[in-house]
């Protein structure tokens, strides 16, 4: 228990490994320098009502109190061991690994570094959003997401320091050297180099991009490398809040738009200061299509290798009763593939090579569930409009459909047609300027921006008009 009150709170017996403890304590000042330089701009001295994990038990992982973000207790937490044997891939049935097998060292390090790099990247992308927060409730939620992304970085850095020697320490340093959108040292995945300039982007990011993170973490939580599996399992506990922020944020935007439409059905929603539903559809098109690319190519030799090595499984690989073949040696996965001169056609891909697509399909079903809830709001309001997920062919930069032109409904376009119609499918410069014009910060408890509805309830049983952020100024 004493380890929870050390300089780096943890439940991994860090004090029993003095060399590792010193290395992480040496990394801590560099991390705090990065946080001050690239974390939320202008709010480092404010008192934020944050949830802090002090243990993995239900009574300890969600402790609420006011804290300055630089003083947040970033820690290292692993869920208790659950599995003794590996559940998938070529090593199924063998004991889980508590050390890194030498032959898988490079691939495992690559998986950890790629996941780790997304955590600070999202903090950097969202650095300036606090200046236009629509309420103190939303401002606090932004900062909760930010500090938990920072803690997730700590979880991955612990693995790099603990199990990968000099290479791991160098990789940990590089995680603080790269910058989102930097010309010379960008983040590894392109979606994490895109700026997030407004709160509509932020809610779409936490809805769609953090949801991709849920499925990537869940696949790693199946790993034969037990420290990675247990680290990511606890990260998923915190990640659920990020998805809540995005999904309910968009719900609140829709609710407010419907209210404005009800007040005057003949008035242009833009004139009323709301987010038109057709504009929201463009943002969904943009973020969902970008997130499909994060899963990688639909037919992937790397995905096959990770599965065969028992490094990365499918979503709920060990818990889903619908998954019968955990070796995936003989099965095939049917998917649509491009044809030279016509519409996509079905093709069967060896199952191991289709693991990215399996994960992507699970993600799509989850996103579709959220859209059904949003559309139910719209239908109950008597409005004839339906939000949709764009076709998996649309606006892709990776995979079978990279650099091909389709409508959101999946119709093939020529390059000329695509150029002419693109503004109808994705946010235009004018659309973004309009959304930016809505971003006016609310600074008082209970105050809410005009373009979004209040939340239905506060945080940790607090009222909606609770002072979630106490500004130093």
JOLINZI-V801711 format. One record per run of one state. SS is the DSSP state (h for helix, s for strand, l for the rest). FROM is the first residue (numbers start at 1). TO is the last residue. Records with the same first field share a line. If there is no record, write none. Layout:
SS->FROM-TO  FROM-TO
//
This chain:
l->1-1  6-9  11-13  17-17  39-46  53-62  68-68  72-75  77-84  86-88  92-94  96-96  98-101  126-128  133-135  164-164  178-189  194-198  221-224  264-268  273-276  294-300  309-331  338-344  381-405  407-411  413-414  426-428  439-458  462-468  471-473
h->2-5  14-16  18-38  69-71  89-91  102-125  129-132  136-163  165-177  190-193  199-220  226-263  269-272  277-293  301-308  351-380  415-425  429-438  459-461
s->10-10  47-52  63-67  76-76  85-85  95-95  97-97  225-225  332-337  345-350  406-406  412-412  469-470
//
